[in-house]
Amino acid sequence: MQRFANDPNKSWAFFKRGLGIFCLGAVVILIGAKIAPIIQIPGLIILAVGSLYSIRGYLGILAHRMTASFKPPPSSLKLNSLSDDSDKDK
């Protein structure tokens, strides 16, 4: 999962490419419904490939967001320095 999270731009490109392939498959299925039903089978295969590309891209985007939101806070906080100053005054 960490491999997917390293490059969000690459994941976004996979997602967009998968969305385009998915839409192409949907168009092939619709054309097959009007012209020849046998064309729908390759459309389903194209649709599945597009779905897999999109899922891979979406998982990469999700992994990047999850790793970015669960990073530990910085070790030197202003609150620590303020409490140290108050101890010196006593």
C-alpha positions in Angstrom: 0.0 0.0 0.0 2.9 2.3 0.7 4.1 1.9 -2.9 0.7 3.3 -4.1 0.9 6.3 -1.6 4.3 7.5 -2.8 3.2 9.3 -6.0 -0.3 10.8 -6.0 0.1 12.3 -9.5 0.8 8.8 -10.8 -2.3 7.5 -9.0 -4.4 10.4 -10.4 -3.1 9.5 -13.9 -4.1 5.8 -13.4 -7.5 6.9 -12.2 -8.2 9.2 -15.2 -6.9 6.6 -17.6 -9.1 4.0 -16.0 -12.1 6.3 -16.2 -11.5 6.9 -19.9 -11.2 3.2 -20.6 -14.3 2.5 -18.6 -16.2 5.1 -20.6 -14.9 3.6 -23.8 -16.2 0.2 -22.7 -19.6 1.7 -21.8 -19.8 3.2 -25.3 -18.9 -0.1 -26.9 -21.6 -1.8 -24.9 -24.2 0.8 -26.0 -23.1 0.5 -29.6 -23.4 -3.3 -29.3 -27.0 -3.0 -28.1 -28.0 -1.0 -31.2 -25.9 -2.8 -33.9 -24.7 -6.3 -32.9 -25.0 -7.9 -29.5 -21.7 -9.7 -30.0 -19.8 -6.4 -29.7 -21.0 -6.2 -26.1 -18.6 -8.9 -24.9 -15.4 -7.0 -25.8 -17.2 -4.0 -24.3 -17.5 -5.8 -21.0 -13.8 -6.8 -21.1 -12.9 -3.1 -21.8 -15.2 -2.1 -18.9 -13.5 -4.5 -16.5 -10.0 -3.3 -17.5 -11.0 0.3 -17.0 -12.5 -0.6 -13.6 -9.2 -2.2 -12.5 -7.2 0.8 -13.6 -9.5 3.2 -11.8 -9.5 1.1 -8.6 -5.7 1.0 -8.6 -5.6 4.8 -9.0 -8.2 5.4 -6.4 -6.4 3.1 -3.9 -3.2 5.1 -4.5 -5.0 8.4 -3.9 -6.7 7.0 -0.8 -3.4 5.6 0.6 -1.7 9.0 0.0 -4.5 10.8 1.9 -4.5 8.3 4.7 -0.7 8.4 5.2 -0.7 12.2 5.1 -3.5 12.5 7.7 -2.0 10.0 10.1 1.5 11.4 10.4 2.6 12.0 14.0 2.6 15.6 15.2 6.0 17.4 15.2 8.1 16.7 18.3 8.8 20.3 19.2 5.5 22.0 20.1 5.0 25.6 21.3 3.2 24.3 24.3 6.3 22.5 25.6 8.4 25.6 25.3 5.7 27.7 27.1 5.5 25.2 30.0 9.3 25.3 30.3 9.3 29.1 30.6 6.6 29.0 33.3 8.8 26.6 35.4 11.7 29.0 35.2 9.7 31.9 36.7 8.9 29.9 39.9 
